[in-house]
């Protein structure tokens, strides 16, 4: 049975949920973490270096990501060993991982990430409405910040080739949306008023109290 295509889209949902400042803060933090990781690995034997760089990236970028979530008031989880750090912005749970450029299938290696992605069943109709049930605005979804490295210590080992924001399907076998962060942030300028949906208004103490002349002070 055919369903009516929803007017919403995955990037619209991301923009309404995740503040632009948080996206940019995470981008900066992941780059800084990668730089610290490479610096920390310098001096190791060449036979160890690729493994050490990978490990240092995990730890340093986890710490940077956690701090960026905290600054952005995105409720980060605590850092615990190799555990995945997550945050929350609007309906989205936010997490991160690293891959060699082009090896997106590596994201599926984590059982925890695959379990998290099951929530995205609710937003699959935004991409292929004819294949799924009618769309209803989701209460939960997951998005990943993916740092893509060259895969070689001879080519830009100190920083990602790109950092992308990526929304997987429920089985993490494909991507409902994927875009470099520097391209994605331009969407906020195109849609300057869309982000208010998930904001919780805070009234000032005097709002609603009329002054003696019948006007709101």
C-alpha positions as CSV (number, residue, x, y, z in Angstrom):
1,X,0.0,0.0,0.0
2,X,1.4,3.4,-1.0
3,X,1.7,6.1,1.7
4,X,1.9,9.8,1.4
5,X,5.4,11.1,1.4
6,X,6.1,13.1,4.6
7,X,6.9,16.7,4.3
8,X,9.8,16.4,6.9
9,X,13.3,15.2,6.0
10,X,16.2,13.8,7.9
11,X,18.3,17.0,7.7
12,X,15.3,19.0,8.8
13,X,15.0,16.8,11.9
14,X,18.7,17.1,12.6
15,X,18.6,20.9,12.4
16,X,15.6,21.2,14.7
17,X,17.2,18.9,17.2
18,X,20.9,19.8,17.2
19,X,22.0,23.5,17.7
20,X,24.5,24.8,15.1
21,X,27.0,25.7,17.9
22,X,27.0,22.1,19.1
23,X,27.7,20.7,15.7
24,X,30.6,23.2,15.2
25,X,31.9,22.5,18.7
26,X,32.0,18.8,18.1
27,X,33.8,19.3,14.8
28,X,36.5,21.4,16.4
29,X,36.8,19.0,19.4
30,X,37.3,16.0,17.2
31,X,40.0,17.7,15.2
32,X,41.7,18.8,18.4
33,X,41.5,15.3,19.8
34,X,43.0,13.8,16.7
35,X,45.9,16.2,16.8
36,X,46.6,15.4,20.5
37,X,46.5,11.7,19.6
38,X,49.1,12.0,16.9
39,X,51.3,14.1,19.1
40,X,51.0,11.5,21.9
41,X,52.0,8.6,19.6
42,X,55.1,10.2,18.2
43,X,58.3,8.4,19.0
44,X,56.8,5.0,19.1
45,X,58.5,2.3,17.0
46,X,57.2,2.1,13.4
47,X,56.0,-1.4,14.0
48,X,53.7,-0.1,16.8
49,X,52.8,3.3,15.4
50,X,49.6,2.5,13.4
51,X,48.1,0.6,16.3
52,X,49.2,3.3,18.8
53,X,47.8,6.1,16.7
54,X,44.5,4.3,16.4
55,X,44.3,3.7,20.2
56,X,45.3,7.3,21.0
57,X,42.6,8.6,18.6
58,X,40.0,6.6,20.4
59,X,40.9,7.9,23.8
60,X,41.7,11.5,23.0
61,X,38.8,12.0,20.6
62,X,36.4,10.4,23.2
63,X,37.5,12.9,25.8
64,X,37.2,15.8,23.3
65,X,33.8,14.7,22.2
66,X,32.6,14.3,25.8
67,X,33.7,17.8,26.7
68,X,32.1,19.3,23.6
69,X,28.8,17.6,24.5
70,X,29.1,19.0,28.1
71,X,29.8,22.6,26.8
72,X,26.8,22.2,24.5
73,X,24.5,21.0,27.3
74,X,24.0,17.7,25.5
75,X,24.0,15.5,28.6
76,X,27.1,13.4,27.9
77,X,27.6,10.0,29.4
78,X,30.7,9.4,31.6
79,X,33.9,8.2,30.1
80,X,34.4,4.5,31.0
81,X,37.2,2.5,29.4
82,X,36.3,1.6,25.8
83,X,32.6,2.5,26.3
84,X,30.9,4.6,23.7
85,X,30.3,8.2,24.8
86,X,26.8,9.5,23.9
87,X,24.9,12.7,24.3
88,X,21.4,13.9,23.7
89,X,20.1,16.8,21.6
90,X,16.4,17.0,20.8
91,X,15.2,13.6,19.6
92,X,18.8,12.5,18.7
93,X,21.2,10.4,20.7
94,X,24.7,11.5,19.5
95,X,27.7,9.3,19.3
96,X,31.0,9.1,17.3
97,X,33.4,6.7,15.7
98,X,36.5,6.8,13.4
99,X,37.0,5.0,10.0
100,X,39.6,4.9,7.3
101,X,38.2,7.0,4.4
102,X,35.6,5.0,2.5
103,X,35.3,2.1,4.9
104,X,31.8,3.0,6.2
105,X,31.0,-0.7,6.9
106,X,33.5,-0.5,9.9
107,X,30.8,1.4,11.8
108,X,28.8,-1.8,12.1
109,X,31.6,-3.6,14.1
110,X,30.3,-2.3,17.4
111,X,27.3,-4.2,18.7
112,X,26.4,-1.2,20.8
113,X,26.2,1.1,17.8
114,X,24.0,-1.5,16.0
115,X,21.6,-1.6,18.9
116,X,21.5,2.2,19.1
117,X,20.6,2.4,15.4
118,X,17.5,0.3,15.8
119,X,15.7,3.5,17.0
120,X,16.0,4.9,13.4
121,X,13.3,2.6,12.2
122,X,11.0,5.5,13.1
123,X,12.7,7.8,10.6
124,X,13.2,5.4,7.7
125,X,9.9,6.6,6.1
126,X,11.5,10.0,5.6
127,X,13.8,8.4,2.9
128,X,11.7,5.7,1.4
129,X,8.1,6.4,2.3
130,X,6.7,3.9,-0.2
131,X,8.4,1.0,1.5
132,X,7.2,1.7,5.1
133,X,4.3,2.5,7.2
134,X,3.0,6.1,7.6
135,X,5.5,8.4,9.2
136,X,5.0,9.8,12.7
137,X,7.4,12.3,14.3
138,X,9.9,10.2,16.3
139,X,10.6,10.5,20.0
140,X,14.1,9.0,19.6
141,X,16.7,8.6,16.8
142,X,20.5,8.3,16.6
143,X,23.1,10.2,14.6
144,X,26.9,9.7,14.5
145,X,29.8,12.1,14.0
146,X,32.2,10.1,11.9
147,X,35.9,11.1,11.6
148,X,37.3,9.8,8.3
149,X,41.0,9.4,8.2
150,X,43.3,8.8,5.2
151,X,44.2,5.3,6.4
152,X,47.9,6.0,5.9
153,X,50.4,7.5,8.3
154,X,52.0,9.1,5.2
155,X,49.0,11.2,4.4
156,X,47.6,13.7,6.9
157,X,47.9,11.4,10.0
158,X,47.3,14.2,12.4
159,X,43.7,15.1,11.4
160,X,40.7,13.6,9.7
161,X,40.2,14.0,6.0
162,X,36.6,14.9,6.8
163,X,34.2,14.8,9.7
164,X,30.6,13.8,8.7
165,X,27.3,13.7,10.4
166,X,25.6,10.4,9.5
167,X,22.2,8.8,10.3
168,X,22.1,5.1,9.7
169,X,19.1,2.9,8.9
170,X,17.9,0.6,11.7
171,X,20.3,-2.2,10.8
172,X,23.3,0.1,10.1
173,X,23.6,-1.4,6.7
174,X,23.0,1.9,4.9
175,X,22.7,5.6,5.6
176,X,19.5,7.7,5.6
177,X,21.6,10.8,5.6
178,X,25.3,11.5,5.4
179,X,27.1,14.8,4.9
180,X,30.4,16.6,5.8
181,X,29.9,18.8,8.8
182,X,31.2,21.9,7.0
183,X,28.5,21.4,4.3
184,X,25.8,20.5,6.9
185,X,26.3,23.7,8.9
186,X,25.4,25.8,5.9
187,X,21.8,24.4,6.2
188,X,21.3,26.5,9.3
189,X,21.8,29.7,7.4
190,X,19.3,28.5,4.8
191,X,16.7,27.6,7.5
192,X,17.3,30.3,10.2
193,X,14.1,29.8,12.2
194,X,13.6,26.0,12.0
195,X,15.4,25.2,15.3
196,X,12.8,26.4,17.7
197,X,10.7,23.3,17.7
198,X,12.6,21.4,20.5
199,X,13.3,24.5,22.6
200,X,11.7,24.8,26.0
201,X,10.6,28.4,26.6
202,X,11.6,29.9,29.9
203,X,9.4,32.8,31.1
204,X,10.9,35.6,33.0
205,X,9.5,36.2,36.5
206,X,7.7,39.4,35.6
207,X,6.2,38.0,32.3
208,X,2.4,37.7,32.6
209,X,2.2,40.3,35.5
210,X,0.5,43.4,34.3
211,X,1.6,46.9,35.4
212,X,-0.7,49.5,36.8
213,X,-1.4,50.8,33.3
214,X,-2.6,47.5,32.0
215,X,0.5,46.7,30.0
216,X,3.0,44.0,30.4
217,X,6.2,45.4,31.9
